[in-house]
Amino acid sequence: MALAAVGAPCMSDNQCGTGFCGHSWGLISIPGGYCTADCSGTKKDICPSGSTCELLDNVGNFCLSTCPPDPCRSGYKCCDMGKGGGAKSCAPNQFCGGG
């Protein structure tokens, strides 16, 4: 069975191809879990094809799935995370401004 790609829903780390499943914690809502990877510091190039390293305010740098062409799942929006150039990522609503 193939492991899930960045942005896929998850319940545990071993379900994700990146080996990390982000969950809701504190005031941060990560609906249904999110397969991702920590891409902070020297790990900026760790994000697989179809994802990009983005800064989530007060949380850290994580790989987020790019969009379009794929639509974002419920609880997520396709938004510009501030890198410019028209690049967009599927992010939890609260990181896209007004979710």
C-alpha positions as CSV (number, residue, x, y, z in Angstrom):
1,M,0.0,0.0,0.0
2,A,1.4,3.4,-1.0
3,L,1.9,6.0,1.7
4,A,-0.1,9.2,1.5
5,A,1.2,12.3,-0.2
6,V,1.6,15.8,1.4
7,G,-1.8,17.2,2.1
8,A,-3.6,13.9,2.5
9,P,-5.6,13.3,5.7
10,C,-4.0,11.1,8.3
11,M,-4.3,9.8,11.8
12,S,-0.7,8.6,12.4
13,D,2.8,9.3,11.1
14,N,3.2,5.9,9.5
15,Q,0.4,6.7,7.0
16,C,2.4,9.5,5.4
17,G,5.1,9.2,2.8
18,T,6.9,12.0,4.6
19,G,6.7,10.2,7.9
20,F,4.9,13.0,9.7
21,C,1.1,13.6,10.3
22,G,0.3,17.1,11.6
23,H,-2.7,17.3,14.0
24,S,-4.6,20.0,15.7
25,W,-3.0,21.4,18.9
26,G,-3.6,24.4,21.0
27,L,-5.5,27.0,19.0
28,I,-4.4,25.5,15.7
29,S,-7.0,23.5,13.8
30,I,-5.7,20.8,11.4
31,P,-8.9,19.1,10.2
32,G,-8.5,15.4,9.7
33,G,-4.7,15.5,10.1
34,Y,-2.3,16.6,7.3
35,C,0.6,14.6,5.9
36,T,3.6,17.0,5.9
37,A,7.2,17.4,6.9
38,D,9.2,19.9,8.9
39,C,11.1,22.0,6.3
40,S,12.7,24.6,8.6
41,G,16.3,25.7,8.4
42,T,18.5,23.5,6.2
43,K,15.6,21.2,5.4
44,K,13.9,23.6,2.9
45,D,14.5,21.2,0.0
46,I,12.9,18.2,1.8
47,C,9.4,18.8,0.4
48,P,8.4,16.3,-2.4
49,S,7.1,17.2,-5.8
50,G,3.6,18.7,-5.6
51,S,4.4,20.5,-2.4
52,T,6.2,23.6,-1.2
53,C,7.8,24.7,2.1
54,E,5.6,27.4,3.8
55,L,5.8,29.3,7.0
56,L,2.7,28.8,9.2
57,D,2.6,31.7,11.6
58,N,3.6,30.8,15.2
59,V,3.9,27.1,14.2
60,G,6.9,26.7,11.9
61,N,7.9,25.7,8.4
62,F,6.0,22.8,6.9
63,C,5.5,21.2,3.5
64,L,2.0,22.0,2.1
65,S,0.4,20.6,-1.1
66,T,0.4,23.0,-4.0
67,C,-2.8,24.1,-5.7
68,P,-4.2,24.2,-8.3
69,P,-4.6,21.8,-10.1
70,D,-5.8,19.7,-7.2
71,P,-8.6,21.2,-5.1
72,C,-8.1,21.5,-1.4
73,R,-10.1,19.2,0.9
74,S,-12.7,20.5,3.3
75,G,-11.3,22.7,6.1
76,Y,-8.5,24.0,3.8
77,K,-8.2,26.8,1.3
78,C,-6.0,27.3,-1.7
79,C,-4.2,30.5,-0.9
80,D,-1.0,32.6,-1.4
81,M,1.1,32.0,1.7
82,G,3.1,35.2,0.9
83,K,5.9,33.8,-1.3
84,G,4.6,35.8,-4.3
85,G,4.8,34.7,-7.9
86,G,1.3,33.3,-7.9
87,A,2.3,30.1,-6.0
88,K,-0.5,28.8,-3.8
89,S,-0.8,26.0,-1.2
90,C,-3.6,24.1,0.5
91,A,-3.5,25.4,4.1
92,P,-5.8,25.3,7.1
93,N,-8.4,28.0,6.8
94,Q,-7.0,30.1,9.7
95,F,-3.6,30.5,7.8
96,C,-5.3,31.9,4.7
97,G,-6.8,34.9,6.3
98,G,-10.5,34.9,7.3
99,G,-11.3,31.2,7.7
